[in-house]
Amino acid sequence: MNTKTDPFFVIKKRLLFIGLFLFLSCIFTQRDCLAGRIISQKSRPKLTPELFQRGEALYQKQCAVCHGPQGGADGKAAYLLYPKPRDFIRDKFRLVSTTNMQVTEDDLFKAITRGMPGSAMPSWEHLTEEDRWALLYYVYYLAEVKNYEQSGEITEAMKKEGIPWAIKEKIIKKPIDPQTQIAVPREPALTKQALKRGRELFVASCAGCHGPEGRGDGQQAMVDNLGYPLKPRDLTAGIYKGAATSDELYRRMVGGMPGTPMPSYLEVFNEEQIWDLIHYVQSLSDPQKQERVRLKQSQIVAKRRKGPIEKDPTSKKWLAIKPIFVALTPLWWRNNYIEGVEVRAFHNGEKLAIHLSWTDKTQDNNIVRVQSFSDGAALQFSREEDPAFFGMGEPGHLVHIWHWKAAWEQTALERQDVETHYSHMGVDWYGSQKDYQQGTRGEGEQLKVLFHDPKFITGWGAGNPVSDPQREKAEVGASEGVGTYTAQRPKMEKVEAHGLWREGTWNVVFIRSLKSSEEGTLQLREGEITNIAFAVWDGFGEDRNGQKMVSIWNKLLLEK
């Protein structure tokens, strides 16, 4: 047999890739990878009132919109998310390295740094290490403070006057029993026999939930400890809440995942069997894909080029530019989603053009029927050095949004309405219709909105740019938090957009002048960095409004 097609050879190659990736990470980031840690060898910052306050400020700015101001999973965006944000008060934590389900500082630091793939929780690795520690301390406090209130150690008088620092420090520094911490033993070598045994164990013990091939297609009627529905992970997709490293998987096997149906196998399997199962699970996914789907911050450079902007999104000029891949995650998780977008950009000193392309097997550009949804894409910008929350901004911190829909591409040719899809429908005469002569036969074609008086089409008559039957293909808006999005009139900040779907790929280009004379609009300057985030809607997946795929903030540099 050719070694390149030998399954065992492929598996060993994948495991070697994981080891090499982790080894290089150790070298370049000075991380203690031998112990399975991603915590820097630098000394941890001392817990001080100032650092605690920094953590509180960061939490309220970046985390409260999902996890809630007090950590109760009741933030403004929580209803849009699946899996639900972690409830730090009742639900505690999923990824632990103890046998009693208590989270350690290492566990929490990893979760903040790495994020929770398979959910809307992104990586916060772009924050400074000190900021991540500040967040960790404050989350620890939120998770434990209710227990101290219930025990009476924190009184109502304390809450009114301000909880003393000594009490806060005690809450955060709650000791961990070293006897409960899971020690990862030396990993045995991978053999064909071990892999075979691992598959047998998987089929017997894991396939009931994860499916016989690990595709997450086993038992689907599952709930967590709070009653929220859960779906088993598709292990072939390379998306793990923790990581696919041997030490992390060992902790999941031994510690289980508190609050979920995932049990501990400590009393079920011996050490050899646990390692056999780990090696088999690792063989199910490609480590390159694991890295590809991880949300991380990238820098996109818009080079300066002479000449006019190319409006055709499929032109050779666009495709000749090397793209930057930006990973996306669905806010409402599903296995079949758009993993990311390829981003290209340049400017000519007068206009900026940003090109997006992504794989989408179906073209969804008709929203006439109530059961139809449109493909779409949006760009979000913030000029602040420390940008607002990447999910639609926050009060007092404006974000600017350029939004394109495939259905609007059709509207630019001819407005699509009920009469377009149902051409033989029966119609009545409406008093708003300007060109209808009473007594004549009414046809569906004559119902077009353009033939009506705008004052009877309330949105259009009120000047709502979204209701305008001759609207632009791109909508421009602004937001200061979830539920505050407001569309702007095109004359304030006109953005051109051109999209084309071809052979399973969308290509869309956004074009706008660098300068804008209108107050409150986005100002773009050469040589400066602007924060940029991306969103994509898949009409086939019934995406609309807040149900979409999103990225975290990235950096856009306009080259001088």
C-alpha positions in Angstrom: 0.0 0.0 0.0 1.2 3.5 -0.8 2.2 5.1 2.6 0.4 8.4 1.6 -2.9 6.5 1.4 -2.3 4.4 4.5 -4.8 5.6 7.2 -2.3 5.0 10.0 0.3 7.0 8.1 -2.1 9.9 7.7 -3.1 9.8 11.4 0.6 9.8 12.5 1.2 12.8 10.1 -1.7 14.7 11.7 -0.5 14.0 15.2 3.0 15.1 14.2 1.6 18.3 12.8 -0.2 19.0 16.1 3.1 18.4 18.0 5.1 20.5 15.7 2.5 23.3 15.9 2.6 23.3 19.7 6.4 23.1 19.8 6.8 26.1 17.6 4.1 27.9 19.7 6.3 27.2 22.8 9.4 28.7 21.1 7.8 31.8 19.7 5.4 32.6 22.6 7.4 31.3 25.5 4.5 29.1 26.7 4.7 26.0 28.9 3.3 23.6 26.3 4.8 20.5 28.0 2.3 20.9 30.8 -0.5 21.6 28.3 -0.8 25.2 29.4 -1.1 28.4 27.4 -0.3 30.7 30.3 2.8 32.8 29.8 5.8 32.0 32.0 5.7 35.7 33.0 4.7 36.2 36.6 1.0 36.6 37.0 0.0 40.2 37.8 -0.7 40.9 41.4 -4.3 41.1 42.3 -4.9 44.7 43.3 -8.0 46.9 43.6 -6.9 48.7 40.4 -6.5 45.5 38.4 -9.9 44.4 39.7 -11.5 47.6 38.6 -9.8 47.2 35.2 -11.3 43.8 34.9 -14.8 45.1 35.8 -14.5 47.8 33.2 -13.4 45.3 30.5 -16.2 42.9 31.5 -18.9 45.5 31.3 -17.6 46.7 27.9 -16.8 43.4 26.2 -18.7 40.6 28.0 -21.8 41.9 29.7 -23.8 42.2 26.5 -23.9 38.4 26.3 -23.1 37.2 29.9 -25.1 39.9 31.6 -24.0 42.7 33.9 -23.8 40.4 36.9 -22.9 37.2 35.0 -26.4 35.7 34.9 -26.3 35.1 31.1 -29.0 37.8 30.6 -27.2 40.3 28.4 -28.9 42.2 25.6 -27.6 39.8 23.0 -28.1 36.6 24.9 -31.4 35.8 23.1 -29.5 35.8 19.7 -27.0 33.2 20.8 -26.9 29.4 20.8 -25.3 27.8 22.8 -26.4 30.2 25.5 -23.7 32.4 27.1 -22.4 30.8 30.3 -24.3 31.7 33.4 -21.5 32.3 35.9 -23.8 32.3 38.9 -25.7 29.0 38.3 -24.0 27.1 35.6 -20.3 27.8 36.4 -17.8 26.5 33.8 -17.5 23.7 31.2 -13.7 23.3 30.8 -12.2 22.3 34.1 -9.0 20.4 35.1 -10.3 19.1 38.5 -12.3 16.0 39.5 -14.7 18.1 41.6 -15.8 20.4 38.7 -14.1 23.5 40.3 -12.4 25.8 37.7 -8.8 26.8 38.2 -7.1 30.0 37.2 -5.4 28.1 34.4 -8.7 26.8 33.1 -10.3 30.2 33.0 -7.3 32.0 31.5 -7.2 29.4 28.7 -10.9 29.9 28.0 -10.6 33.7 27.8 -7.5 33.5 25.6 -8.6 30.7 23.3 -12.4 31.4 23.3 -15.0 28.7 23.0 -15.0 27.4 19.4 -18.5 26.1 18.5 -20.1 29.1 20.2 -20.2 32.9 19.8 -17.5 33.2 22.5 -14.4 34.5 20.6 -10.7 34.4 21.5 -9.5 37.5 23.5 -5.9 36.8 22.8 -5.6 40.2 21.2 -6.0 41.8 24.6 -2.9 42.2 26.7 -2.0 39.5 29.1 -2.6 41.8 32.0 -6.1 42.6 30.7 -6.9 38.9 30.4 -5.9 38.4 34.0 -8.0 41.3 35.1 -11.0 39.8 33.3 -10.2 36.4 34.9 -10.2 37.9 38.4 -13.5 39.7 37.8 -15.3 36.6 36.4 -14.0 34.6 39.4 -15.6 37.2 41.6 -19.0 37.1 39.8 -19.1 33.3 39.9 -18.6 33.2 43.7 -20.1 36.4 45.2 -23.6 35.1 45.4 -22.4 32.2 47.7 -21.0 34.8 50.1 -24.2 36.8 50.1 -26.3 33.6 50.8 -23.9 32.6 53.6 -24.3 36.0 55.3 -20.6 36.9 55.0 -21.6 39.7 52.7 -24.4 41.8 54.3 -26.9 44.2 52.8 -25.1 47.0 54.6 -21.8 46.0 52.9 -23.5 46.0 49.5 -24.9 49.5 50.0 -21.7 50.9 51.3 -19.4 48.9 49.1 -18.0 45.4 49.6 -14.6 45.7 51.4 -11.6 44.9 49.3 -10.5 42.2 51.8 -13.8 40.3 51.1 -13.4 40.6 47.3 -9.8 39.4 47.5 -10.9 36.4 49.6 -13.6 35.5 47.0 -11.2 35.6 44.1 -8.4 33.7 45.9 -10.7 30.8 46.9 -8.2 27.9 47.2 -8.2 24.8 45.0 -7.6 21.5 46.6 -4.5 20.2 44.9 -5.7 16.6 45.3 -8.6 17.3 42.9 -6.4 18.6 40.1 -6.0 16.2 37.2 -2.4 15.2 36.6 -1.8 14.3 32.9 0.5 11.3 32.7 3.1 10.6 30.1 1.5 10.0 26.7 2.1 6.5 25.2 3.2 6.1 21.6 0.6 5.8 18.9 0.3 2.3 17.4 -2.1 0.7 14.9 -3.3 -1.6 17.6 -4.0 1.3 20.0 -5.9 3.1 17.3 -8.0 0.0 16.6 -8.8 -0.3 20.3 -9.7 3.4 20.5 -12.2 3.0 17.7 -13.8 0.1 19.4 -14.1 2.1 22.6 -15.5 5.0 20.7 -18.2 3.0 19.0 -19.2 1.4 22.3 -19.1 4.5 24.5 -19.3 7.7 22.4 -21.1 6.9 19.2 -24.5 7.0 21.0 -24.1 10.8 21.1 -21.3 11.7 18.6 -22.4 9.2 16.0 -20.5 6.1 14.7 -18.1 8.3 12.6 -17.9 11.1 15.1 -20.1 13.5 13.0 -22.3 14.6 15.9 -25.3 12.7 14.4 -26.1 10.4 17.3 -28.6 11.2 20.0 -30.0 14.7 19.4 -32.5 15.2 22.2 -30.1 16.4 24.8 -30.2 19.3 27.4 -27.7 20.9 29.8 -28.2 21.2 33.5 -30.4 24.3 33.1 -32.6 22.6 30.5 -31.3 24.3 27.4 -31.0 22.0 24.3 -27.6 20.7 23.3 -26.2 19.1 20.3 -23.2 16.7 20.4 -20.0 18.0 18.8 -19.1 17.0 15.3 -15.6 15.8 16.0 -14.6 15.6 12.3 -15.0 19.4 11.9 -12.0 20.2 14.1 -14.0 22.5 16.4 -13.5 21.8 20.1 -14.7 23.9 23.0 -11.2 23.3 24.5 -8.4 22.1 22.3 -7.4 18.9 20.4 -4.1 18.6 22.2 -3.6 15.3 24.1 -3.4 16.9 27.6 -6.6 18.9 27.0 -8.5 15.8 25.8 -7.2 13.8 28.7 -8.7 16.4 31.1 -12.0 16.2 29.2 -12.0 12.4 29.5 -11.2 12.4 33.2 -13.1 15.5 34.3 -16.0 15.4 31.9 -17.8 18.6 31.0 -19.8 19.8 34.0 -23.4 20.8 33.2 -23.5 18.6 30.0 -24.2 14.9 29.3 -20.4 14.5 28.6 -19.4 12.2 31.6 -16.1 11.6 33.3 -14.5 8.3 32.2 -12.2 8.1 35.3 -14.1 5.2 36.8 -14.9 3.6 33.5 -11.7 3.2 31.6 -8.1 2.5 32.7 -5.3 4.9 31.6 -4.4 2.9 28.5 -8.0 2.9 27.3 -8.3 6.7 27.9 -5.2 7.3 25.7 -6.5 4.9 23.0 -9.7 6.9 22.9 -7.8 10.2 22.8 -5.7 9.1 19.9 -8.7 7.9 17.9 -10.6 11.2 18.5 -7.6 13.2 17.3 -7.5 11.1 14.1 -11.0 12.3 13.2 -10.1 15.9 12.3 -7.4 17.8 10.5 -5.3 20.1 12.6 -5.0 22.6 9.7 -8.8 23.0 9.8 -8.7 23.4 13.6 -6.5 26.4 13.1 -8.5 27.8 10.1 -11.8 28.0 12.0 -10.3 29.7 15.1 -11.4 33.4 15.5 -8.3 35.5 15.6 -7.4 39.1 14.8 -5.8 39.8 11.4 -4.4 42.9 9.7 -5.7 43.8 6.2 -3.6 46.2 4.2 -5.3 48.3 1.5 -2.4 49.1 -0.8 -2.5 52.4 -2.8 -2.9 51.8 -6.5 -3.3 54.2 -9.4 -6.3 54.3 -11.7 -10.0 53.8 -11.3 -11.6 51.3 -8.9 -12.6 48.0 -10.5 -16.3 47.5 -9.9 -16.5 44.0 -11.3 -16.0 41.7 -8.3 -14.8 38.8 -10.5 -12.3 40.8 -12.5 -8.7 39.5 -12.8 -7.4 42.7 -11.1 -9.3 41.7 -7.9 -8.5 38.1 -8.0 -4.8 38.9 -8.5 -4.7 40.4 -5.0 -3.6 37.9 -2.3 -6.6 37.6 0.1 -6.6 37.5 3.9 -8.8 34.8 5.4 -11.0 36.0 8.2 -12.8 33.2 10.2 -16.5 33.6 11.1 -18.7 32.0 13.7 -22.5 31.6 13.6 -24.2 33.4 16.5 -26.8 30.6 16.5 -24.6 27.6 16.1 -25.1 25.0 13.4 -22.6 22.5 11.8 -23.2 23.7 8.2 -22.1 27.3 8.2 -19.8 29.7 6.3 -16.4 29.3 7.9 -15.0 32.6 6.8 -14.5 35.2 4.1 -11.5 36.1 2.0 -10.8 39.8 2.1 -9.0 42.0 -0.4 -8.7 45.8 -0.3 -7.0 48.7 -2.0 -7.5 52.4 -2.5 -6.5 55.1 -5.1 -6.2 58.1 -2.7 -9.8 59.0 -3.4 -11.8 55.9 -2.9 -11.5 52.7 -0.8 -12.6 49.3 -2.2 -13.1 46.2 -0.1 -13.7 42.8 -1.8 -15.2 39.8 0.0 -15.6 36.3 -1.3 -17.0 33.2 0.4 -18.3 29.8 -0.5 -22.0 29.4 -0.7 -23.5 26.5 -2.5 -26.9 28.2 -3.1 -27.7 31.6 -4.5 -30.5 33.1 -2.4 -31.5 36.5 -3.8 -35.3 36.5 -3.6 -37.2 37.7 -0.5 -40.6 38.1 -2.0 -42.0 35.1 -0.2 -42.2 35.2 3.6 -40.3 31.9 3.8 -37.4 33.2 1.6 -34.3 34.8 3.0 -31.4 36.6 1.3 -27.7 36.0 1.2 -25.8 39.1 2.4 -22.7 40.6 3.8 -21.8 43.6 6.0 -18.7 45.5 7.0 -18.5 47.2 10.5 -16.1 50.0 11.3 -14.8 51.7 14.4 -12.3 54.5 14.4 -11.7 54.3 18.2 -8.3 53.1 19.4 -10.0 50.9 21.9 -13.1 49.9 19.9 -16.5 49.2 21.2 -17.9 45.7 21.6 -17.6 44.0 18.2 -21.3 43.1 18.2 -23.0 46.3 17.0 -21.1 48.7 19.3 -22.3 50.1 22.7 -23.9 53.2 24.1 -21.7 56.3 23.5 -19.4 54.3 21.1 -20.7 54.5 17.5 -19.9 51.9 14.9 -20.5 52.3 11.2 -22.0 49.6 9.0 -22.2 48.9 5.3 -24.7 46.3 4.4 -25.3 44.5 1.1 -28.0 42.0 0.3 -28.2 39.7 -2.7 -31.9 40.5 -3.0 -31.1 44.2 -3.4 -28.8 43.3 -6.3 -32.0 42.0 -8.0 -34.0 45.1 -6.9 -31.5 47.3 -8.7 -32.5 45.6 -12.0 -36.2 45.6 -11.2 -38.0 45.7 -7.9 -39.1 42.3 -6.8 -42.5 42.3 -5.1 -45.5 40.0 -4.6 -46.7 40.4 -8.2 -43.2 39.3 -9.4 -43.4 35.9 -7.8 -47.2 35.4 -8.1 -47.8 36.8 -11.6 -51.3 35.4 -12.0 -52.7 36.5 -8.7 -56.1 38.3 -8.4 -55.8 41.9 -7.6 -58.0 44.8 -6.4 -57.7 48.4 -7.2 -55.9 50.6 -4.5 -56.5 54.2 -4.1 -52.8 54.9 -3.9 -52.2 53.7 -7.4 -51.6 56.8 -9.5 -52.0 55.4 -13.1 -55.1 53.2 -12.6 -58.3 54.0 -14.5 -61.4 52.8 -12.6 -63.4 50.2 -14.5 -60.4 48.7 -16.4 -59.0 45.3 -15.8 -56.3 45.3 -13.1 -53.1 43.2 -13.7 -50.5 42.2 -11.3 -47.9 44.0 -13.3 -49.7 47.3 -12.5 -49.4 46.8 -8.8 -45.7 47.7 -8.7 -44.8 50.1 -5.9 -43.4 52.6 -8.2 -46.9 53.3 -9.6 -48.2 54.3 -6.1 -48.2 57.5 -4.2 -45.4 57.4 -1.6 -47.6 58.9 1.1 -49.6 55.7 1.1 -46.5 53.5 1.3 -45.7 54.6 4.8 -42.0 53.7 5.1 -41.2 55.1 1.6 -43.4 58.2 2.3 -41.6 58.9 5.6 -38.2 58.8 3.9 -37.0 55.5 5.2 -34.2 54.6 2.8 -34.8 50.8 3.3 -38.4 51.2 2.0 -37.4 53.2 -1.1 -38.3 51.1 -4.2 -35.2 52.5 -6.0 -32.8 52.1 -3.1 -29.1 51.5 -3.4 -27.6 48.0 -3.4 -25.8 48.8 -0.2 -27.4 50.2 3.0 -25.3 52.4 5.3 -26.2 52.6 8.9 -24.8 53.2 12.4 -25.3 51.5 15.8 -24.6 52.1 19.4 -25.5 48.6 20.7 -27.8 45.7 20.1 -31.2 46.9 18.8 -30.0 50.5 18.0 -29.2 50.1 14.3 -30.3 53.1 12.2 -30.1 53.3 8.4 -28.8 56.6 7.0 -30.0 58.4 3.9 -27.8 57.6 0.9 -26.9 61.2 0.3 -25.1 61.3 3.7 -22.6 58.5 3.0 -23.1 56.7 -0.3 -21.5 53.3 -0.6 -21.6 51.4 -3.9 -21.8 47.6 -3.8 -21.7 45.0 -6.5 -22.2 41.3 -6.0 -22.0 38.3 -8.3 -22.6 34.6 -7.5 -20.8 32.1 -9.7 -20.2 28.4 -9.3 -20.9 28.3 -5.6 -19.0 31.5 -4.6 -20.1 35.0 -3.8 -17.9 37.9 -4.8 -18.9 41.3 -3.5 -17.1 44.6 -3.7 -17.9 47.7 -1.5 -16.7 51.2 -2.7 -16.8 54.5 -0.9 -14.9 57.8 -1.0 -12.3 58.2 1.7 -13.6 61.6 2.7 -17.1 62.4 3.9 -18.3 66.0 4.6 -21.2 64.9 6.7 -20.8 65.1 10.4 -21.0 61.7 12.2 -20.1 59.6 9.2 -17.0 57.4 8.8 -13.8 59.2 8.1 -11.0 57.2 6.4 -7.4 58.4 6.3 -4.3 57.1 4.6 -1.6 55.8 6.9 -4.1 55.1 9.7 -5.7 52.0 11.1 -9.4 51.5 11.3 -11.1 48.6 13.1 -13.1 46.4 10.8 -15.4 43.4 11.4 -17.4 41.2 9.0 -20.8 39.5 8.9 -22.3 37.1 6.4 -25.9 35.9 6.0 -26.8 32.6 4.4 -30.3 32.7 3.0 -30.5 28.9 2.6 -29.8 28.6 6.3 -32.6 31.1 7.0 -30.3 33.7 8.3 -31.7 37.1 8.9 -31.2 40.1 11.2 -29.2 38.9 14.2 -28.9 35.3 13.0 -25.7 35.4 11.0 -22.0 34.6 11.0 -19.6 37.2 12.4 -16.0 37.9 13.0 -14.2 39.8 15.8 -12.5 43.1 15.2 -9.6 43.1 12.7 -7.3 45.9 11.6 -7.6 47.8 8.3 -4.5 49.8 7.3 -4.8 52.3 4.4 -1.3 52.4 2.9 0.1 55.8 2.1 
